[in-house]
């Protein structure tokens, strides 16, 4: 004859005790325990306290097992998907920093900086939101704004009226004690299209502004930020009219420039390091337009 156990463990999982715990709210401390209590509290108590029923221990064990199996199955049946993003205009580190806060507890990232790839695995709705974000941050800027200033430096000081105010960085880079401005211009346009401007005094500047393909590997050992504009080729020339009316063009500088938003680049165009005067071109990126 089976006898009802009077141990604390059996009373803890009896229908009466579970019903009491559910009413008091104590069973919320454990989701598995709460499910067991719900199952047992809904079962009728066939016997008065002190009586026995042969099948009661088996019923209690099966109910507990069923609840545990349901919890494990629910966790195992979470559906996740993965998607590989190949980045073109933003670094893997920047993209992962933006994506990480969006992931759920089931999400993960696999980063491949050398291939500019990022693999996201998460719930389908989370991966869709990540795709929208990546498309937004990994896109080409539509426009640019580049300010160009041409200075002439020489060993003899210019008059106070014509002398240009320069910053300490320029003074350290070039030995000339005095500078004057020869001309300046702001060039704006769409990326991928050529630009040209007159700086005054017969000087002209021209370039094609475009983006560069991102690379984690750089000669200086630091990740490329991936948001620079490539001015190629940047040409500084001087146009003059000869006495006979013919036009003469002198190429003073021809180079390529990589420039990040709000960065200044100083380029010397002197004939030699020992020259008593020379030209300095200041290229200042004033940011790029959005999509």
BAMAR-810867 format. One record per residue: x, y, z of N, C-alpha, C in turn; residue number from 1. Coordinates in Angstrom, 2 decimals. Example, Ala and Ser with C-alpha at 12.3 -4.5 7.8 and 13.67 -1.06 7.14 Angstrom:
<nodes>
{node {13.19,-5.69,7.80},{12.30,-4.50,7.80},{13.20,-3.30,7.80},1}
{node {12.85,-2.25,7.08},{13.67,-1.06,7.14},{12.90,0.03,7.87},2}
</nodes>
This chain:
<nodes>
{node {0.87,-1.19,0.00},{0.00,0.00,0.00},{0.90,1.23,0.00},1}
{node {0.64,2.12,-0.98},{1.38,3.38,-1.04},{0.86,4.30,0.06},2}
{node {1.78,5.01,0.66},{1.39,5.96,1.71},{1.87,7.35,1.33},3}
{node {1.03,8.30,1.69},{1.39,9.71,1.41},{2.54,10.12,2.31},4}
{node {3.57,10.67,1.72},{4.71,11.14,2.49},{4.35,12.43,3.20},5}
{node {4.86,12.61,4.37},{4.60,13.84,5.13},{5.82,14.75,5.14},6}
{node {6.77,14.51,4.20},{7.99,15.33,4.17},{7.68,16.73,3.66},7}
{node {8.56,17.67,3.96},{8.40,19.07,3.51},{8.43,19.16,2.00},8}
{node {9.26,18.32,1.33},{9.36,18.37,-0.12},{8.03,18.02,-0.75},9}
{node {7.32,16.98,-0.26},{6.04,16.59,-0.85},{4.99,17.65,-0.62},10}
{node {4.98,18.25,0.59},{4.00,19.29,0.86},{4.25,20.51,-0.02},11}
{node {5.51,20.77,-0.33},{5.83,21.94,-1.15},{5.18,21.86,-2.53},12}
{node {5.09,20.64,-3.10},{4.54,20.46,-4.42},{3.12,19.91,-4.41},13}
{node {2.45,19.88,-3.24},{1.06,19.43,-3.21},{0.16,20.47,-3.82},14}
{node {-1.01,20.10,-4.35},{-1.93,21.07,-4.95},{-2.32,22.18,-4.01},15}
{node {-2.55,21.87,-2.76},{-2.99,22.90,-1.81},{-1.90,23.93,-1.58},16}
{node {-0.66,23.44,-1.40},{0.45,24.38,-1.16},{0.67,25.25,-2.39},17}
{node {0.64,24.66,-3.61},{0.84,25.44,-4.84},{-0.24,26.49,-5.01},18}
{node {-1.49,26.10,-4.73},{-2.57,27.09,-4.84},{-2.35,28.25,-3.89},19}
{node {-1.88,27.95,-2.68},{-1.61,29.00,-1.71},{-0.48,29.91,-2.18},20}
{node {0.60,29.29,-2.72},{1.73,30.09,-3.21},{1.35,30.96,-4.40},21}
{node {0.53,30.43,-5.29},{0.08,31.23,-6.43},{-0.71,32.43,-5.97},22}
{node {-1.58,32.24,-4.95},{-2.37,33.37,-4.45},{-1.48,34.41,-3.78},23}
{node {-0.40,33.95,-3.12},{0.47,34.89,-2.38},{1.50,35.54,-3.28},24}
{node {1.77,34.93,-4.48},{2.75,35.49,-5.40},{4.16,34.99,-5.21},25}
{node {4.41,34.08,-4.23},{5.78,33.60,-3.98},{6.32,32.76,-5.13},26}
{node {5.46,32.11,-5.89},{5.95,31.22,-6.94},{6.54,31.98,-8.12},27}
{node {6.42,33.29,-8.17},{6.96,34.06,-9.29},{8.48,34.12,-9.25},28}
{node {9.08,33.70,-8.15},{10.53,33.73,-8.06},{11.19,32.78,-9.03},29}
{node {10.48,31.78,-9.50},{11.05,30.80,-10.43},{10.01,30.43,-11.45},30}
{node {10.31,30.65,-12.73},{9.31,30.38,-13.75},{8.98,28.90,-13.83},31}
{node {9.98,28.04,-13.67},{9.72,26.60,-13.72},{8.84,26.18,-12.56},32}
{node {9.16,26.65,-11.36},{8.38,26.32,-10.17},{6.95,26.84,-10.33},33}
{node {6.79,28.02,-10.93},{5.46,28.57,-11.11},{4.63,27.70,-12.03},34}
{node {5.25,27.18,-13.12},{4.50,26.31,-14.03},{4.06,25.04,-13.33},35}
{node {4.93,24.48,-12.49},{4.56,23.28,-11.74},{3.40,23.57,-10.82},36}
{node {3.47,24.72,-10.14},{2.41,25.08,-9.22},{1.08,25.27,-9.94},37}
{node {1.12,25.86,-11.14},{-0.11,26.04,-11.89},{-0.73,24.71,-12.23},38}
{node {0.10,23.77,-12.70},{-0.42,22.45,-13.05},{-1.01,21.73,-11.85},39}
{node {-0.30,21.79,-10.74},{-0.76,21.05,-9.57},{-1.93,21.73,-8.88},40}
{node {-1.97,23.06,-8.91},{-3.08,23.75,-8.25},{-4.39,23.52,-8.98},41}
{node {-4.31,23.19,-10.28},{-5.52,22.93,-11.04},{-6.01,21.50,-10.88},42}
{node {-5.19,20.63,-10.30},{-5.61,19.24,-10.09},{-6.43,19.14,-8.82},43}
{node {-7.57,18.41,-8.81},{-8.42,18.30,-7.61},{-7.73,17.51,-6.53},44}
{node {-7.92,17.89,-5.31},{-7.38,17.18,-4.17},{-8.39,16.11,-3.77},45}
{node {-8.12,14.87,-4.18},{-9.09,13.79,-4.00},{-9.17,13.33,-2.56},46}
{node {-8.11,13.49,-1.82},{-8.07,12.90,-0.48},{-7.92,13.99,0.56},47}
{node {-8.49,13.77,1.70},{-8.28,14.65,2.84},{-6.87,14.46,3.36},48}
{node {-6.39,15.43,4.09},{-5.04,15.31,4.66},{-5.02,14.12,5.60},49}
{node {-3.99,13.30,5.43},{-3.85,12.12,6.25},{-4.26,10.86,5.55},50}
{node {-4.95,11.00,4.38},{-5.31,9.82,3.59},{-4.30,9.65,2.50},51}
{node {-4.40,8.57,1.74},{-3.40,8.27,0.72},{-4.08,7.91,-0.58},52}
{node {-3.31,8.05,-1.67},{-3.77,7.65,-2.99},{-2.58,7.02,-3.69},53}
{node {-2.70,5.83,-4.23},{-1.52,5.13,-4.78},{-0.85,5.86,-5.92},54}
{node {-1.60,6.59,-6.77},{-1.00,7.19,-7.96},{-0.49,8.60,-7.74},55}
{node {-0.68,9.17,-6.55},{-0.34,10.59,-6.35},{1.14,10.89,-6.56},56}
{node {2.12,10.12,-6.04},{3.53,10.44,-6.29},{3.89,10.40,-7.77},57}
{node {3.30,9.46,-8.51},{3.58,9.38,-9.94},{3.05,10.59,-10.68},58}
{node {1.85,11.02,-10.31},{1.26,12.21,-10.96},{2.12,13.45,-10.70},59}
{node {2.57,13.60,-9.45},{3.40,14.78,-9.12},{4.71,14.77,-9.91},60}
{node {5.34,13.60,-10.02},{6.60,13.51,-10.76},{6.43,13.80,-12.24},61}
{node {5.35,13.27,-12.83},{5.09,13.51,-14.25},{4.80,14.98,-14.52},62}
{node {4.07,15.62,-13.62},{3.76,17.04,-13.80},{5.02,17.89,-13.76},63}
{node {5.90,17.58,-12.81},{7.17,18.32,-12.72},{8.01,18.11,-13.97},64}
{node {8.09,16.84,-14.42},{8.88,16.54,-15.62},{8.32,17.25,-16.84},65}
{node {7.00,17.26,-16.98},{6.38,17.93,-18.12},{6.68,19.42,-18.13},66}
{node {6.65,20.05,-16.95},{6.93,21.48,-16.87},{8.37,21.78,-17.25},67}
{node {9.31,20.96,-16.76},{10.71,21.19,-17.10},{10.97,21.01,-18.58},68}
{node {10.37,19.97,-19.17},{10.54,19.73,-20.60},{9.98,20.89,-21.42},69}
{node {8.85,21.46,-20.98},{8.25,22.59,-21.70},{9.15,23.80,-21.67},70}
{node {9.79,24.06,-20.53},{10.69,25.23,-20.42},{11.91,25.05,-21.32},71}
{node {12.53,23.86,-21.29},{13.71,23.61,-22.12},{13.37,23.68,-23.60},72}
{node {12.22,23.11,-23.98},{11.82,23.12,-25.39},{11.57,24.53,-25.88},73}
{node {10.96,25.38,-25.03},{10.69,26.75,-25.44},{11.99,27.51,-25.70},74}
{node {13.01,27.28,-24.86},{14.29,27.96,-25.06},{15.01,27.44,-26.30},75}
{node {14.89,26.12,-26.56},{15.60,25.53,-27.69},{14.96,25.87,-29.02},76}
{node {13.70,26.24,-29.02},{12.98,26.49,-30.27},{13.03,27.95,-30.72},77}
{node {13.92,28.80,-30.11},{14.07,30.18,-30.54},{14.69,30.20,-31.94},78}
{node {14.02,30.81,-32.87},{14.49,30.85,-34.26},{15.39,32.05,-34.49},79}
{node {16.62,31.81,-34.93},{17.54,32.88,-35.27},{17.98,32.73,-36.72},80}
{node {18.38,33.84,-37.31},{18.90,33.84,-38.68},{20.23,34.58,-38.67},81}
{node {21.05,34.35,-39.67},{22.34,35.03,-39.78},{22.43,35.73,-41.14},82}
{node {23.18,36.82,-41.14},{23.36,37.58,-42.38},{24.76,38.17,-42.39},83}
{node {25.41,38.09,-43.54},{26.76,38.62,-43.70},{26.69,39.98,-44.38},84}
{node {27.31,40.97,-43.76},{27.37,42.33,-44.32},{28.80,42.61,-44.76},85}
{node {28.99,42.91,-46.04},{30.28,43.33,-46.57},{30.29,44.85,-46.66},86}
{node {31.13,45.47,-45.86},{31.13,46.93,-45.71},{32.03,47.57,-46.76},87}
{node {31.59,48.70,-47.27},{32.33,49.40,-48.32},{32.88,50.74,-47.87},88}
{node {32.14,51.46,-47.05},{32.51,52.84,-46.75},{32.63,53.13,-45.26},89}
{node {32.52,52.13,-44.43},{32.67,52.30,-42.98},{33.45,51.11,-42.46},90}
{node {34.20,51.31,-41.40},{35.03,50.24,-40.86},{34.20,49.22,-40.11},91}
{node {34.76,48.02,-39.96},{34.08,46.96,-39.21},{33.91,47.36,-37.75},92}
{node {34.92,48.00,-37.20},{34.84,48.42,-35.79},{33.73,49.45,-35.58},93}
{node {33.59,50.40,-36.50},{32.52,51.38,-36.37},{31.15,50.74,-36.52},94}
{node {31.02,49.86,-37.49},{29.72,49.21,-37.72},{29.33,48.33,-36.54},95}
{node {30.28,47.56,-36.01},{29.96,46.68,-34.88},{29.58,47.48,-33.64},96}
{node {30.23,48.63,-33.43},{29.89,49.47,-32.28},{28.47,50.00,-32.38},97}
{node {28.00,50.26,-33.61},{26.64,50.75,-33.80},{25.61,49.63,-33.69},98}
{node {26.00,48.41,-34.09},{25.06,47.28,-34.13},{24.92,46.60,-32.76},99}
{node {25.99,46.53,-32.00},{26.00,45.77,-30.75},{24.82,46.09,-29.82},100}
{node {24.49,47.38,-29.58},{23.38,47.67,-28.67},{22.02,47.19,-29.18},101}
{node {21.91,46.89,-30.46},{20.63,46.47,-31.02},{20.35,44.98,-30.83},102}
{node {21.36,44.19,-30.50},{21.20,42.75,-30.44},{20.39,42.32,-29.22},103}
{node {19.67,41.22,-29.39},{18.92,40.64,-28.28},{19.83,39.69,-27.52},104}
{node {19.26,39.03,-26.50},{20.05,38.08,-25.72},{20.46,36.85,-26.53},105}
{node {19.82,36.66,-27.68},{20.15,35.54,-28.55},{21.12,35.93,-29.66},106}
{node {21.54,37.20,-29.71},{22.34,37.69,-30.82},{23.83,37.51,-30.64},107}
{node {24.55,37.52,-31.75},{26.00,37.42,-31.74},{26.56,38.08,-32.98},108}
{node {27.85,38.46,-32.91},{28.56,39.09,-34.03},{29.83,38.32,-34.32},109}
{node {30.14,38.17,-35.60},{31.43,37.63,-36.04},{32.06,38.69,-36.93},110}
{node {33.24,39.18,-36.52},{33.91,40.28,-37.23},{35.10,39.75,-38.01},111}
{node {35.21,40.19,-39.26},{36.34,39.84,-40.13},{36.89,41.13,-40.74},112}
{node {37.68,41.88,-39.98},{38.18,43.19,-40.46},{38.97,43.10,-41.75},113}
{node {39.76,42.06,-41.93},{40.58,41.95,-43.14},{39.74,41.81,-44.40},114}
{node {38.52,41.31,-44.25},{37.60,41.14,-45.39},{36.50,42.19,-45.39},115}
{node {36.55,43.11,-44.44},{35.50,44.13,-44.29},{34.12,43.47,-44.16},116}
{node {34.06,42.40,-43.39},{32.81,41.66,-43.23},{32.38,41.61,-41.77},117}
{node {31.07,41.60,-41.58},{30.47,41.46,-40.26},{29.27,40.53,-40.38},118}
{node {29.26,39.45,-39.60},{28.15,38.50,-39.63},{27.31,38.69,-38.38},119}
{node {26.01,38.87,-38.58},{25.07,39.09,-37.48},{24.13,37.90,-37.40},120}
{node {24.00,37.33,-36.22},{23.02,36.25,-35.98},{22.13,36.67,-34.84},121}
{node {20.81,36.64,-35.09},{19.85,37.06,-34.07},{18.44,36.71,-34.54},122}
{node {17.46,37.17,-33.80},{16.07,36.98,-34.19},{15.83,37.67,-35.54},123}
{node {14.94,37.13,-36.36},{14.72,37.71,-37.71},{14.41,39.19,-37.69},124}
{node {13.56,39.64,-36.75},{13.20,41.05,-36.72},{14.37,41.94,-36.32},125}
{node {15.27,41.40,-35.49},{16.45,42.17,-35.09},{17.41,42.30,-36.27},126}
{node {17.62,41.22,-37.01},{18.52,41.26,-38.16},{18.00,42.23,-39.22},127}
{node {16.68,42.31,-39.37},{16.12,43.27,-40.34},{16.42,44.70,-39.91},128}
{node {16.31,44.99,-38.61},{16.62,46.34,-38.13},{18.11,46.65,-38.29},129}
{node {18.95,45.64,-38.08},{20.39,45.83,-38.28},{20.69,46.14,-39.75},130}
{node {20.00,45.47,-40.67},{20.22,45.71,-42.10},{19.89,47.15,-42.48},131}
{node {18.82,47.68,-41.90},{18.45,49.07,-42.17},{19.54,50.02,-41.67},132}
{node {20.06,49.76,-40.46},{21.10,50.61,-39.90},{22.37,50.55,-40.72},133}
{node {22.80,49.34,-41.10},{24.04,49.20,-41.88},{23.92,49.90,-43.22},134}
{node {22.76,49.79,-43.86},{22.57,50.48,-45.14},{22.68,51.99,-44.98},135}
{node {22.30,52.49,-43.82},{22.35,53.93,-43.59},{23.77,54.42,-43.34},136}
{node {24.53,53.69,-42.51},{25.86,54.16,-42.14},{26.92,53.77,-43.16},137}
{node {26.65,52.76,-43.99},{27.63,52.30,-44.98},{27.26,52.78,-46.37},138}
{node {26.98,54.06,-46.49},{26.55,54.62,-47.77},{27.45,55.80,-48.16},139}
{node {27.50,56.05,-49.44},{28.30,57.16,-49.95},{27.67,58.50,-49.60},140}
{node {28.49,59.45,-49.15},{27.97,60.82,-49.05},{27.69,61.35,-50.44},141}
{node {26.73,62.22,-50.56},{26.33,62.69,-51.89},{27.14,63.89,-52.37},142}
{node {27.60,64.71,-51.45},{28.25,65.95,-51.87},{29.45,66.26,-50.98},143}
{node {30.21,67.26,-51.38},{31.39,67.66,-50.62},{31.49,69.19,-50.64},144}
{node {32.28,69.70,-49.71},{32.60,71.12,-49.67},{34.07,71.25,-49.27},145}
{node {34.89,71.76,-50.20},{36.33,71.87,-49.99},{36.74,73.32,-50.12},146}
{node {37.38,73.83,-49.08},{37.92,75.19,-49.13},{39.41,75.12,-49.45},147}
{node {39.84,75.92,-50.40},{41.25,75.94,-50.83},{41.78,77.36,-50.64},148}
{node {42.96,77.44,-50.04},{43.62,78.74,-49.84},{45.06,78.62,-50.32},149}
{node {45.50,79.58,-51.10},{46.86,79.59,-51.63},{47.64,80.72,-50.98},150}
{node {48.76,80.36,-50.35},{49.62,81.33,-49.70},{50.99,81.36,-50.38},151}
{node {51.62,82.50,-50.29},{53.00,82.63,-50.72},{53.84,82.99,-49.51},152}
{node {54.89,82.22,-49.30},{55.80,82.50,-48.20},{57.14,82.95,-48.72},153}
{node {57.80,83.82,-47.96},{59.13,84.26,-48.36},{59.94,84.63,-47.13},154}
{node {61.25,84.71,-47.34},{62.14,85.00,-46.22},{62.04,86.45,-45.76},155}
{node {61.77,87.37,-46.70},{61.60,88.78,-46.34},{60.16,89.01,-45.88},156}
{node {59.95,89.79,-44.82},{58.59,90.01,-44.32},{57.74,90.85,-45.28},157}
{node {56.47,90.50,-45.35},{55.52,91.32,-46.10},{55.05,92.47,-45.23},158}
{node {54.45,93.44,-45.87},{53.92,94.57,-45.11},{52.77,94.09,-44.23},159}
{node {52.50,94.83,-43.20},{51.45,94.44,-42.26},{50.10,94.34,-42.95},160}
{node {49.88,95.16,-43.99},{48.59,95.15,-44.68},{48.37,93.90,-45.50},161}
{node {49.44,93.30,-45.98},{49.29,92.13,-46.85},{49.65,90.80,-46.16},162}
{node {50.26,90.91,-44.98},{50.70,89.68,-44.31},{49.50,88.88,-43.82},163}
{node {49.54,87.59,-44.08},{48.44,86.70,-43.68},{48.68,86.14,-42.29},164}
{node {47.58,85.95,-41.56},{47.64,85.33,-40.25},{47.65,83.81,-40.43},165}
{node {48.66,83.17,-39.87},{48.78,81.72,-40.04},{48.83,81.05,-38.68},166}
{node {48.52,79.75,-38.66},{48.56,79.03,-37.39},{49.96,78.46,-37.14},167}
{node {50.15,77.97,-35.92},{51.47,77.48,-35.51},{51.88,76.23,-36.30},168}
{node {50.93,75.43,-36.68},{51.27,74.21,-37.43},{51.92,74.56,-38.76},169}
{node {51.37,75.55,-39.45},{51.94,75.97,-40.73},{53.32,76.57,-40.53},170}
{node {53.48,77.32,-39.47},{54.78,77.96,-39.23},{55.86,76.92,-38.93},171}
{node {55.48,75.81,-38.28},{56.44,74.76,-37.99},{56.79,73.94,-39.22},172}
{node {55.84,73.81,-40.13},{56.06,72.97,-41.31},{56.91,73.67,-42.36},173}
{node {56.81,75.00,-42.45},{57.52,75.74,-43.49},{58.37,76.83,-42.85},174}
{node {59.55,77.02,-43.39},{60.54,77.89,-42.77},{60.31,79.37,-43.01},175}
{node {59.37,79.69,-43.88},{59.18,81.10,-44.22},{58.62,81.87,-43.01},176}
{node {59.22,82.99,-42.69},{58.73,83.76,-41.53},{57.49,84.61,-41.86},177}
{node {57.22,84.81,-43.12},{56.12,85.70,-43.48},{55.34,85.10,-44.65},178}
{node {54.01,85.26,-44.62},{53.13,84.74,-45.67},{52.12,85.81,-46.09},179}
{node {51.71,85.69,-47.33},{50.58,86.51,-47.81},{49.64,85.62,-48.61},180}
{node {48.38,85.98,-48.63},{47.39,85.19,-49.35},{47.33,85.61,-50.81},181}
{node {47.41,84.63,-51.70},{47.30,84.89,-53.12},{45.87,84.69,-53.63},182}
{node {45.09,83.87,-52.96},{43.72,83.64,-53.39},{43.10,82.49,-52.62},183}
{node {41.78,82.36,-52.72},{41.06,81.28,-52.05},{39.75,81.02,-52.79},184}
{node {39.18,79.86,-52.52},{37.90,79.50,-53.14},{37.30,78.34,-52.37},185}
{node {35.97,78.22,-52.46},{35.24,77.08,-51.90},{34.65,76.30,-53.06},186}
{node {35.01,75.03,-53.16},{34.51,74.17,-54.24},{33.50,73.19,-53.65},187}
{node {32.31,73.18,-54.20},{31.25,72.29,-53.75},{30.67,71.55,-54.95},188}
{node {30.28,70.33,-54.73},{29.71,69.56,-55.83},{29.35,68.16,-55.42},189}
{node {28.94,67.39,-56.39},{28.57,66.00,-56.17},{29.82,65.13,-56.29},190}
{node {29.92,64.14,-55.42},{31.03,63.21,-55.50},{31.01,62.47,-56.84},191}
{node {32.20,62.33,-57.41},{32.31,61.69,-58.70},{32.35,62.66,-59.86},192}
{node {32.21,63.95,-59.57},{32.24,64.95,-60.64},{33.45,65.87,-60.46},193}
{node {34.04,66.38,-61.56},{35.21,67.25,-61.47},{34.83,68.64,-60.99},194}
{node {35.81,69.33,-60.41},{35.60,70.69,-59.92},{36.80,71.55,-60.29},195}
{node {36.56,72.83,-60.55},{37.63,73.76,-60.90},{37.25,75.15,-60.42},196}
{node {38.25,75.93,-59.99},{37.98,77.28,-59.50},{39.20,78.16,-59.75},197}
{node {38.94,79.45,-59.96},{39.99,80.46,-60.07},{40.30,80.99,-58.68},198}
{node {41.58,81.00,-58.33},{42.00,81.51,-57.02},{42.40,82.97,-57.08},199}
{node {42.50,83.51,-58.28},{42.95,84.88,-58.44},{44.42,84.93,-58.82},200}
{node {44.82,86.01,-59.49},{46.21,86.16,-59.89},{46.64,85.16,-60.94},201}
{node {45.71,84.56,-61.67},{46.03,83.60,-62.70},{46.15,82.17,-62.18},202}
{node {45.98,81.97,-60.87},{46.09,80.62,-60.29},{44.74,79.91,-60.40},203}
{node {44.80,78.63,-60.75},{43.60,77.80,-60.86},{43.82,76.47,-60.16},204}
{node {42.75,75.96,-59.57},{42.79,74.68,-58.87},{41.73,73.77,-59.48},205}
{node {42.03,72.49,-59.61},{41.06,71.54,-60.15},{41.31,70.17,-59.54},206}
{node {40.26,69.37,-59.44},{40.38,68.00,-58.95},{39.08,67.26,-59.24},207}
{node {39.13,65.95,-59.08},{37.96,65.09,-59.12},{37.78,64.54,-57.70},208}
{node {36.65,64.82,-57.07},{36.39,64.36,-55.71},{35.62,63.05,-55.75},209}
{node {36.16,62.06,-55.06},{35.52,60.74,-55.03},{35.82,60.09,-53.70},210}
{node {35.19,58.97,-53.43},{35.47,58.22,-52.21},{36.49,57.14,-52.50},211}
{node {37.13,56.66,-51.45},{38.11,55.59,-51.58},{37.54,54.32,-50.98},212}
{node {37.93,53.18,-51.54},{37.49,51.91,-51.00},{38.16,51.68,-49.66},213}
{node {37.36,51.27,-48.68},{37.86,51.12,-47.32},{38.85,49.97,-47.19},214}
{node {39.86,50.16,-46.35},{40.82,49.09,-46.06},{41.25,49.20,-44.60},215}
{node {41.22,48.06,-43.88},{41.70,48.05,-42.50},{43.23,48.15,-42.43},216}
{node {43.90,47.73,-43.51},{45.36,47.71,-43.53},{45.88,49.03,-44.09},217}
{node {46.61,49.77,-43.29},{47.18,51.04,-43.73},{48.67,51.05,-43.41},218}
{node {49.46,51.79,-44.18},{50.92,51.81,-43.95},{51.30,52.28,-42.56},219}
{node {50.48,53.16,-41.95},{50.84,53.71,-40.66},{50.31,52.87,-39.49},220}
{node {49.71,51.72,-39.78},{49.34,50.80,-38.72},{48.06,51.12,-37.98},221}
{node {47.28,52.08,-38.47},{46.01,52.45,-37.82},{44.88,52.21,-38.79},222}
{node {43.70,51.82,-38.28},{42.57,51.57,-39.18},{42.16,52.82,-39.95},223}
{node {41.88,52.65,-41.22},{41.37,53.74,-42.03},{39.94,54.04,-41.57},224}
{node {39.60,55.31,-41.28},{38.24,55.60,-40.80},{37.16,55.36,-41.84},225}
{node {37.54,55.27,-43.12},{36.55,54.91,-44.13},{35.65,56.04,-44.58},226}
{node {35.88,57.29,-44.13},{35.00,58.39,-44.51},{35.76,59.50,-45.23},227}
{node {36.92,59.18,-45.80},{37.73,60.22,-46.43},{37.33,60.42,-47.89},228}
{node {37.63,61.61,-48.38},{37.38,61.97,-49.77},{38.72,61.98,-50.50},229}
{node {38.71,61.43,-51.69},{39.92,61.35,-52.51},{39.87,62.44,-53.58},230}
{node {40.81,63.35,-53.52},{40.92,64.40,-54.54},{42.02,63.97,-55.51},231}
{node {41.59,63.57,-56.72},{42.58,62.99,-57.64},{42.26,63.39,-59.09},232}
{node {43.23,63.82,-59.82},{44.43,64.43,-59.25},{44.13,65.88,-58.89},233}
{node {44.73,66.37,-57.84},{44.61,67.79,-57.50},{45.71,68.53,-58.26},234}
{node {45.30,69.51,-59.07},{46.24,70.23,-59.92},{46.16,71.73,-59.62},235}
{node {47.31,72.30,-59.33},{47.43,73.75,-59.18},{48.23,74.25,-60.37},236}
{node {47.66,75.21,-61.10},{48.34,75.74,-62.28},{48.22,77.25,-62.32},237}
{node {49.13,77.84,-63.06},{49.12,79.29,-63.25},{48.96,79.57,-64.74},238}
{node {47.97,80.39,-65.05},{47.66,80.73,-66.44},{48.06,82.19,-66.67},239}
{node {48.84,82.40,-67.69},{49.28,83.77,-68.01},{49.11,84.01,-69.51},240}
{node {48.98,85.28,-69.85},{48.82,85.69,-71.25},{50.13,86.34,-71.71},241}
{node {50.69,85.79,-72.77},{51.93,86.31,-73.31},{51.65,87.61,-74.10},242}
{node {52.70,88.43,-74.34},{52.51,89.67,-75.11},{51.87,89.46,-76.47},243}
{node {52.11,88.31,-77.06},{51.52,88.08,-78.38},{50.08,87.56,-78.29},244}
{node {49.56,87.47,-77.04},{48.17,87.05,-76.87},{47.98,85.57,-76.64},245}
{node {49.04,84.82,-76.73},{48.89,83.38,-76.51},{48.82,83.09,-75.00},246}
{node {48.16,82.01,-74.67},{47.99,81.61,-73.27},{49.04,80.58,-72.89},247}
{node {49.67,80.81,-71.77},{50.67,79.88,-71.27},{50.18,79.29,-69.95},248}
{node {50.26,77.95,-69.85},{49.82,77.26,-68.64},{51.02,76.58,-68.00},249}
{node {51.25,76.87,-66.72},{52.34,76.27,-65.96},{51.76,75.42,-64.83},250}
{node {52.06,74.13,-64.85},{51.60,73.24,-63.79},{52.54,73.39,-62.60},251}
{node {52.01,73.89,-61.48},{52.81,74.10,-60.29},{52.76,72.92,-59.32},252}
{node {51.66,72.20,-59.34},{51.49,71.09,-58.39},{50.52,70.08,-58.98},253}
{node {50.87,68.83,-58.87},{49.98,67.74,-59.29},{50.15,66.61,-58.28},254}
{node {49.08,66.30,-57.55},{49.17,65.29,-56.50},{47.79,64.71,-56.21},255}
{node {47.75,63.67,-55.39},{46.51,63.10,-54.89},{46.39,63.39,-53.40},256}
{node {45.19,63.69,-52.96},{44.97,64.05,-51.56},{43.83,63.22,-50.99},257}
{node {44.09,62.58,-49.84},{43.05,61.91,-49.07},{42.75,62.79,-47.87},258}
{node {41.50,63.15,-47.70},{41.16,64.11,-46.65},{39.88,63.68,-45.95},259}
{node {39.89,63.75,-44.63},{38.73,63.38,-43.82},{37.89,64.62,-43.53},260}
{node {36.65,64.46,-43.11},{35.81,65.61,-42.79},{36.46,66.51,-41.75},261}
{node {36.41,67.82,-42.00},{36.93,68.85,-41.09},{38.45,68.76,-40.90},262}
{node {39.15,68.17,-41.84},{40.61,68.08,-41.78},{41.24,69.12,-42.68},263}
{node {42.41,69.62,-42.26},{43.21,70.53,-43.07},{44.47,69.80,-43.54},264}
{node {44.79,70.00,-44.82},{46.00,69.42,-45.39},{46.85,70.56,-45.95},265}
{node {48.14,70.59,-45.58},{49.06,71.63,-46.04},{50.01,71.02,-47.07},266}
{node {50.09,71.64,-48.24},{50.91,71.12,-49.32},{51.85,72.22,-49.80},267}
{node {53.14,71.93,-49.78},{54.12,72.90,-50.25},{54.35,72.76,-51.74},268}
{node {54.53,73.91,-52.40},{54.77,73.90,-53.85},{55.98,74.75,-54.19},269}
{node {56.97,74.76,-53.32},{58.18,75.52,-53.58},{59.08,74.81,-54.58},270}
{node {59.96,75.56,-55.19},{60.87,74.96,-56.17},{61.92,74.08,-55.50},271}
{node {62.31,74.44,-54.28},{63.27,73.64,-53.52},{63.17,74.03,-52.06},272}
{node {63.79,73.22,-51.19},{63.75,73.53,-49.76},{64.54,74.79,-49.44},273}
{node {65.50,75.13,-50.26},{66.33,76.30,-49.99},{65.82,77.56,-50.69},274}
{node {64.69,77.45,-51.36},{64.16,78.63,-52.07},{63.77,79.71,-51.07},275}
{node {63.94,80.96,-51.47},{63.62,82.08,-50.59},{62.13,82.38,-50.58},276}
{node {61.42,81.83,-51.50},{59.96,81.95,-51.46},{59.35,80.67,-52.03},277}
{node {58.07,80.47,-51.75},{57.40,79.27,-52.21},{55.90,79.36,-51.97},278}
{node {55.18,78.47,-52.54},{53.73,78.44,-52.43},{53.30,77.35,-51.45},279}
{node {52.25,77.63,-50.71},{51.66,76.67,-49.78},{50.17,76.61,-50.07},280}
{node {49.67,75.42,-50.35},{48.26,75.21,-50.62},{47.62,74.57,-49.38},281}
{node {46.57,75.21,-48.89},{45.84,74.68,-47.73},{44.49,74.15,-48.22},282}
{node {44.27,72.86,-48.02},{43.01,72.22,-48.44},{42.25,71.86,-47.18},283}
{node {41.06,72.38,-47.05},{40.25,72.18,-45.84},{38.90,71.55,-46.22},284}
{node {38.68,70.32,-45.74},{37.41,69.67,-45.98},{36.39,70.16,-44.95},285}
{node {35.29,70.69,-45.41},{34.27,71.23,-44.53},{33.11,70.24,-44.33},286}
{node {33.41,68.97,-44.51},{32.38,67.94,-44.33},{31.74,67.59,-45.64},287}
{node {30.94,66.54,-45.61},{30.25,66.08,-46.81},{28.79,65.98,-46.54},288}
{node {28.02,66.10,-47.58},{26.57,66.04,-47.45},{26.08,64.64,-47.20},289}
{node {24.91,64.53,-46.60},{24.33,63.22,-46.32},{23.51,62.74,-47.50},290}
{node {22.85,61.57,-47.26},{22.03,60.99,-48.32},{20.68,61.65,-48.37},291}
</nodes>
